[in-house]
Amino acid sequence: MSHNLFTLKGVVQHYAWGGFEYIPRLLHLQNTDHKPFAEYWLGAHPNHPAKTNNTDLSQLLQTHPQFLGTDVLQKFSSLPFLLKVLDVRQMLSIQVHPDKTSAAKEFAIENEKGIPVTAPHRNYKDENHKPELMVALSDFWLLHGFKKKNDLQRILSSIPEFSTLVKIFAEQDYKGLYTHVMNMPQEHVNAMLQPVLDRIVPLYKNNELQKTDESFWAARAALHFCKNELIDRGIFSIYFFNLLHLKKGEGIFQPEGMPHAYLEGQNIEVMANSDNVLRAGLTDKHIDVAELMKYVKFEATEPNVLRPANTDHKVFESPAEEFELHQYSHGEQPEVVKTSSAEIWFLLSGELAIESENEKLELTGGESVFVAAGTMANLKMNEKGE
């Protein structure tokens, strides 16, 4: 009997910024140790592959490469994407991802220098790029690209301590402004930002700031990331970048060079298999300013929030060739799906019956399945299925 459907068990990542309830509840787990559950990984990532039956997904695909589909096998030779569920309780680092050609080049250079891949000061962990597509599972807050010129000028002008930045931006545009604050001596960072924080942190503590106000997030960042009298320069980015509030079901794509940071909420994310992250702040991890600045897109960004038509089958299209994201919800008739490449299906809620030739699986919320290329399947969800 041939098999095209394989139940999956993903890997939980207990990063410190994760929440304590959402992912355990989603996966029907007891968090008796009160650990942070930050991410749930479903894929064949070499570091943390999902498990299927008595093996892991990467081994299954090595044994049965035809499951990937002809096109994927020729282009990538392995599963090219990683599906995640995230619960962002604390703010994540401001970051940028390099393009694929540059990642391969810089990865080789660091190898030649003999820098271990696991070294904390290493910038490039692999040869791949890391485009990301996320869809909000709750109200979700994030930073995404530089504000439009008029908006950035207005916010710089509204903060007295930023008066010198107004002139720099007017004369040197986005690159000059960002280069200035990212290379500013730490004592100058402290001198400029401390009066700002002295003003906004008490307001934050008294619940007088709204999440639509950049100062809300700047104050939160100060309380979490500013230690040993060192003010995190990533706070500048909170004021420079677009502050977005996505509603449940809305999505956004993070291309190469797009500075961004997740601030709060739950989402489902699909990305190319890579760990290449260049950080700009709001982190205790390594920051290489010179390397970061090589790949930042110094331009105004008009956020392209993805809002597919409100149907039982929504498609969140991606410019990345590695993936796109589909969302199915309960319909009166079974959904018929034919896969042209390998897919991973994750059931957020309800119950799902999958029938394919001589196979039948029944999933409940929090369960997932790997589906081989060339599979024809009927999906039948109950009224709460998604």
C-alpha positions as CSV (number, residue, x, y, z in Angstrom):
1,M,0.0,0.0,0.0
2,S,1.4,3.4,-1.0
3,H,1.3,6.3,1.4
4,N,1.0,10.0,0.6
5,L,-0.2,11.3,4.0
6,F,2.0,11.3,7.1
7,T,1.0,12.7,10.5
8,L,3.6,15.1,11.8
9,K,4.8,16.1,15.3
10,G,6.6,19.4,15.2
11,V,9.3,20.9,17.5
12,V,8.6,23.5,20.2
13,Q,11.2,26.2,20.7
14,H,11.3,27.6,24.2
15,Y,12.9,31.0,23.4
16,A,12.6,33.5,26.3
17,W,10.4,35.9,24.3
18,G,7.6,33.3,23.9
19,G,4.2,33.1,25.7
20,F,3.2,30.6,28.2
21,E,-0.3,29.6,27.2
22,Y,-1.2,29.9,23.5
23,I,1.0,27.2,22.0
24,P,0.5,24.7,24.9
25,R,-3.3,25.2,24.5
26,L,-3.1,24.9,20.7
27,L,-1.1,21.6,21.0
28,H,-3.1,20.3,24.0
29,L,0.0,20.3,26.2
30,Q,0.4,21.0,29.9
31,N,3.0,23.7,30.6
32,T,3.6,22.5,34.2
33,D,7.2,23.9,34.2
34,H,5.9,27.3,33.1
35,K,8.3,27.4,30.1
36,P,8.0,30.0,27.4
37,F,6.6,28.4,24.2
38,A,7.8,30.7,21.5
39,E,7.6,28.7,18.2
40,Y,6.3,25.5,16.9
41,W,8.3,24.2,13.9
42,L,6.8,22.0,11.2
43,G,9.3,21.2,8.5
44,A,12.5,19.4,7.6
45,H,14.9,22.0,8.9
46,P,18.2,20.2,9.5
47,N,18.4,21.4,13.1
48,H,14.9,20.6,14.2
49,P,13.0,18.4,11.7
50,A,9.4,17.4,12.5
51,K,8.8,13.7,13.3
52,T,6.6,11.4,11.3
53,N,6.0,7.8,12.5
54,N,9.3,6.4,13.5
55,T,11.6,8.8,11.6
56,D,11.9,12.5,11.0
57,L,10.7,14.3,7.9
58,S,14.1,15.0,6.5
59,Q,15.0,11.3,6.6
60,L,11.7,10.4,5.0
61,L,12.4,12.8,2.1
62,Q,15.9,11.5,1.6
63,T,14.4,8.0,1.3
64,H,11.5,9.2,-0.9
65,P,12.6,12.3,-2.7
66,Q,9.7,11.9,-5.2
67,F,7.4,13.1,-2.4
68,L,8.8,16.6,-3.1
69,G,7.6,16.8,-6.6
70,T,9.7,17.1,-9.8
71,D,10.0,20.9,-9.8
72,V,10.9,21.2,-6.1
73,L,13.4,18.3,-6.3
74,Q,15.2,19.9,-9.3
75,K,15.3,23.4,-7.8
76,F,15.9,22.7,-4.1
77,S,16.6,18.9,-3.6
78,S,14.9,19.2,-0.2
79,L,11.8,20.7,1.4
80,P,12.5,24.4,0.8
81,F,10.2,25.9,3.5
82,L,9.6,25.8,7.2
83,L,6.1,26.4,8.7
84,K,5.9,27.9,12.2
85,V,3.4,29.0,14.8
86,L,4.7,31.9,16.9
87,D,3.6,33.4,20.2
88,V,5.3,36.7,20.6
89,R,5.1,37.8,24.3
90,Q,8.2,40.0,24.3
91,M,9.5,42.0,21.4
92,L,11.8,40.3,18.9
93,S,15.0,41.8,17.6
94,I,15.0,44.3,14.7
95,Q,16.4,42.4,11.8
96,V,17.2,42.2,8.1
97,H,17.7,39.1,5.9
98,P,20.3,39.1,3.0
99,D,19.5,38.0,-0.5
100,K,20.4,34.5,-1.6
101,T,23.5,35.3,-3.7
102,S,25.0,37.4,-0.9
103,A,24.2,34.8,1.7
104,A,26.0,32.1,-0.2
105,K,29.0,34.4,-0.8
106,E,29.2,35.6,2.8
107,F,28.7,32.1,4.2
108,A,31.7,31.0,2.2
109,I,33.8,33.9,3.4
110,E,33.1,33.2,7.0
111,N,33.9,29.5,6.4
112,E,37.3,30.5,4.9
113,K,37.9,32.6,8.0
114,G,37.4,29.5,10.1
115,I,34.5,30.9,12.1
116,P,32.4,28.0,13.6
117,V,28.9,28.0,12.4
118,T,27.7,27.9,16.0
119,A,29.9,30.9,17.0
120,P,27.7,33.7,18.6
121,H,29.5,36.3,16.5
122,R,28.9,34.5,13.2
123,N,26.6,36.4,10.8
124,Y,25.8,33.7,8.2
125,K,24.7,30.2,9.3
126,D,23.9,28.9,5.9
127,E,23.9,29.7,2.2
128,N,20.2,30.6,1.9
129,H,18.0,33.7,2.0
130,K,15.1,34.0,4.5
131,P,12.0,35.5,3.0
132,E,9.1,35.3,5.4
133,L,5.3,35.4,5.1
134,M,3.1,35.7,8.2
135,V,-0.6,35.7,8.8
136,A,-1.9,37.0,12.1
137,L,-3.7,34.6,14.4
138,S,-4.7,37.4,16.8
139,D,-4.2,41.2,16.9
140,F,-0.5,41.4,15.9
141,W,1.9,44.3,16.2
142,L,5.2,44.7,14.2
143,L,7.6,47.1,12.6
144,H,8.0,46.9,8.9
145,G,10.2,49.1,6.7
146,F,10.9,52.8,6.9
147,K,8.0,55.3,7.3
148,K,7.1,57.6,4.3
149,K,9.2,60.7,4.3
150,N,6.5,63.1,5.5
151,D,5.6,60.7,8.4
152,L,9.2,60.3,9.4
153,Q,9.8,64.0,9.3
154,R,6.8,64.6,11.4
155,I,7.7,62.2,14.2
156,L,11.3,63.3,14.3
157,S,10.1,66.9,14.6
158,S,7.7,66.0,17.4
159,I,10.5,64.8,19.7
160,P,12.7,67.7,20.9
161,E,15.7,65.4,21.5
162,F,15.7,64.4,17.8
163,S,16.2,67.9,16.5
164,T,19.6,67.1,15.1
165,L,18.1,64.0,13.3
166,V,15.6,66.2,11.5
167,K,18.5,68.0,9.8
168,I,20.4,64.8,9.0
169,F,17.4,63.2,7.4
170,A,16.6,66.3,5.4
171,E,20.2,66.4,4.0
172,Q,21.2,62.7,3.9
173,D,17.9,60.8,3.5
174,Y,17.2,57.4,5.0
175,K,20.7,55.9,4.6
176,G,22.4,58.9,6.2
177,L,19.9,59.0,9.1
178,Y,20.1,55.3,9.9
179,T,23.9,55.2,9.4
180,H,24.2,58.1,11.9
181,V,22.2,56.4,14.7
182,M,23.6,52.9,14.1
183,N,27.2,54.2,14.4
184,M,26.6,56.8,17.1
185,P,28.9,56.3,20.1
186,Q,27.0,54.7,23.0
187,E,27.4,57.8,25.2
188,H,25.6,59.9,22.5
189,V,22.9,57.3,22.3
190,N,22.4,57.5,26.0
191,A,22.4,61.3,26.0
192,M,19.8,61.5,23.3
193,L,17.5,58.8,24.4
194,Q,17.6,59.1,28.2
195,P,15.4,62.3,28.3
196,V,12.9,60.6,26.0
197,L,12.7,57.5,28.2
198,D,12.5,59.6,31.3
199,R,9.4,61.2,29.8
200,I,7.6,58.1,28.3
201,V,8.4,55.2,30.7
202,P,6.3,56.7,33.5
203,L,3.5,57.2,31.0
204,Y,3.8,53.5,30.0
205,K,3.8,52.3,33.6
206,N,0.6,54.3,34.2
207,N,-1.1,52.8,31.2
208,E,-1.3,56.3,29.5
209,L,0.2,55.2,26.2
210,Q,-1.7,53.4,23.4
211,K,-0.2,50.6,21.3
212,T,-0.7,52.8,18.2
213,D,1.9,55.2,19.7
214,E,5.6,54.4,18.9
215,S,6.4,55.6,22.5
216,F,4.5,52.7,23.9
217,W,6.9,50.2,22.3
218,A,9.9,52.4,22.9
219,A,9.1,52.4,26.6
220,R,8.5,48.7,26.7
221,A,11.8,48.1,24.9
222,A,13.6,50.4,27.4
223,L,12.3,48.4,30.3
224,H,13.3,45.1,28.8
225,F,16.5,45.7,26.8
226,C,18.3,48.6,28.4
227,K,20.7,47.2,31.0
228,N,23.8,48.3,32.7
229,E,23.1,51.9,31.8
230,L,23.3,51.0,28.1
231,I,20.3,52.2,26.1
232,D,19.5,50.0,23.2
233,R,19.9,52.0,19.9
234,G,17.1,49.8,18.4
235,I,14.7,52.3,20.1
236,F,15.5,54.7,17.2
237,S,14.1,52.2,14.8
238,I,10.8,52.0,16.6
239,Y,10.3,55.7,15.7
240,F,11.8,55.4,12.1
241,F,9.8,52.3,10.9
242,N,6.2,51.7,10.1
243,L,4.3,50.5,13.1
244,L,1.7,48.0,11.9
245,H,-1.4,46.5,13.6
246,L,-2.6,43.4,11.8
247,K,-6.0,42.0,12.5
248,K,-6.5,38.2,12.7
249,G,-6.4,36.8,9.2
250,E,-4.3,39.6,7.7
251,G,-0.8,38.8,6.4
252,I,2.4,40.5,5.3
253,F,5.6,39.4,3.5
254,Q,9.1,40.3,4.6
255,P,11.5,40.3,1.6
256,E,15.2,40.6,1.6
257,G,16.6,43.8,3.0
258,M,13.3,44.8,4.7
259,P,14.0,45.9,8.3
260,H,11.3,44.5,10.6
261,A,10.5,43.3,14.1
262,Y,7.7,41.4,15.6
263,L,6.4,43.1,18.7
264,E,3.4,41.2,20.1
265,G,0.8,38.6,19.2
266,Q,0.4,35.2,17.6
267,N,0.9,34.3,14.0
268,I,1.5,31.5,11.6
269,E,4.7,32.0,9.5
270,V,6.2,30.2,6.5
271,M,9.8,30.9,5.5
272,A,12.6,29.6,3.4
273,N,14.9,27.3,5.4
274,S,17.6,29.6,6.7
275,D,19.0,31.0,10.0
276,N,20.6,34.1,8.4
277,V,19.6,37.1,10.5
278,L,21.4,40.5,10.7
279,R,20.3,42.4,13.8
280,A,19.9,46.1,14.4
281,G,18.7,46.2,18.0
282,L,16.3,45.1,20.7
283,T,18.5,42.1,21.4
284,D,21.3,40.7,23.5
285,K,22.6,38.8,20.5
286,H,25.4,39.8,18.1
287,I,25.0,43.0,16.1
288,D,27.4,43.7,13.2
289,V,26.5,47.2,12.1
290,A,28.7,47.2,9.0
291,E,27.3,43.9,7.7
292,L,23.7,45.0,8.5
293,M,24.0,48.2,6.6
294,K,25.1,46.3,3.4
295,Y,21.6,44.9,3.0
296,V,19.1,47.3,4.5
297,K,16.7,48.8,2.0
298,F,17.0,52.5,2.7
299,E,13.7,53.6,1.2
300,A,10.1,54.4,2.2
301,T,7.9,51.4,2.5
302,E,4.2,51.4,1.8
303,P,3.1,48.2,3.7
304,N,1.3,45.7,1.5
305,V,-1.0,44.1,4.0
306,L,-2.5,40.9,2.5
307,R,-6.2,40.5,2.8
308,P,-7.4,37.7,0.6
309,A,-11.1,37.5,-0.4
310,N,-13.3,36.2,2.3
311,T,-13.9,32.7,1.0
312,D,-13.5,29.2,2.4
313,H,-10.2,29.0,0.5
314,K,-7.8,31.9,0.9
315,V,-4.5,32.2,-0.8
316,F,-1.7,34.3,0.6
317,E,0.5,34.6,-2.4
318,S,4.3,34.9,-2.0
319,P,6.9,36.4,-4.4
320,A,9.3,33.7,-2.9
321,E,9.4,30.6,-5.0
322,E,9.9,28.4,-2.0
323,F,6.3,28.7,-0.6
324,E,2.9,30.2,-0.5
325,L,0.3,29.9,2.2
326,H,-3.3,28.6,1.8
327,Q,-6.1,28.8,4.4
328,Y,-9.1,26.6,4.3
329,S,-12.1,27.0,6.6
330,H,-15.4,25.2,7.0
331,G,-17.5,24.9,3.9
332,E,-20.7,23.1,3.1
333,Q,-19.0,20.8,0.6
334,P,-15.7,18.9,1.0
335,E,-12.7,20.7,-0.4
336,V,-10.9,18.8,-3.2
337,V,-7.1,19.4,-3.2
338,K,-4.5,18.2,-5.6
339,T,-0.9,18.8,-4.6
340,S,1.7,19.6,-7.2
341,S,4.5,19.7,-4.6
342,A,5.1,18.6,-1.0
343,E,2.8,20.4,1.5
344,I,2.3,20.6,5.2
345,W,-1.2,21.0,6.6
346,F,-1.8,22.3,10.1
347,L,-5.2,22.3,11.7
348,L,-5.8,25.3,13.9
349,S,-9.1,24.3,15.3
350,G,-12.0,21.9,15.0
351,E,-11.8,18.5,13.3
352,L,-10.7,17.5,9.8
353,A,-11.2,14.4,7.8
354,I,-8.7,13.7,5.0
355,E,-9.4,11.1,2.4
356,S,-6.9,10.1,-0.3
357,E,-7.2,7.0,-2.4
358,N,-6.8,4.2,0.1
359,E,-5.9,6.4,3.1
360,K,-7.9,8.3,5.6
361,L,-6.8,10.5,8.4
362,E,-8.7,12.4,11.0
363,L,-7.1,15.4,12.7
364,T,-8.1,17.6,15.6
365,G,-7.0,21.1,16.3
366,G,-3.2,21.4,16.8
367,E,-2.4,18.3,14.6
368,S,-0.6,18.4,11.3
369,V,0.1,16.2,8.3
370,F,2.8,16.0,5.6
371,V,1.2,15.6,2.1
372,A,3.3,14.2,-0.8
373,A,3.3,15.8,-4.2
374,G,0.7,14.4,-6.6
375,T,-1.9,13.7,-3.8
376,M,-5.6,14.0,-4.5
377,A,-7.5,14.5,-1.3
378,N,-10.9,15.4,0.0
379,L,-11.0,17.7,3.0
380,K,-14.1,17.8,5.2
381,M,-14.1,20.1,8.2
382,N,-16.6,20.6,10.9
383,E,-18.1,24.0,11.5
384,K,-15.2,25.2,13.6
385,G,-12.5,23.8,11.3
386,E,-9.7,26.0,10.0
